[in-house]
Amino acid sequence: MNKKYLFLGITVVIFIAGFWLRGQLQIDSCLDNGGKWDYEKKECMGSNLTN
């Protein structure tokens, strides 16, 4: 039964880390292309990229 909880915990951590990493990659891509990231709107401004 402990293995179930361990597997569930690891799965949740990976899921959350994936969402965080996706956001960081969007910000990095925006900045690399000369844009400015608007943290309140969560969008790229001043670049050819959208999100």
N, C-alpha and C positions, 0 to 999 in steps of 0.2 A: 504494500500500500504506500509506503514511503517513496517508492520509485515513481508512482503515479504523480505524486505531488512535486517531486523533483523535475520530472518531465514537463509538467504543467508550468512550473515556475520558470524553467529555462525557455519554454516556448513563449511565455508572456514577455520575458526580458528581450528576446530576439525580436519579437513583434514591435515592441516599443522602440528599440534601438533602430530598427529599419525605418520607422517613420521619422525619427530624429535625423538619421543619416540622409534620408531623401530631402528633407528641408535644408540641411547644410549644403548639400550638393547643388540645390537650386540657387542658394545665396552665392556660393562660390562661382557658379557659372555666370550669374548676373554680373558680379564684380569683375570677372575675367574678361567679359565683353564690354567693359566700360560703363556699365550701368550703376545705378544706386538702388540698394534694396530698401524698400519701405517696410519696416518691421510691423507697423500697425496694420497695414493693408495686406501684408505678406505677398508683395508683388515687386517685380523689377521695374524700375523707371529709368528711362533714358538709354535704353539698349534695344536691339532688335529682337531680343528674347521676350517671350511672354511666359511668366512663371518659370 
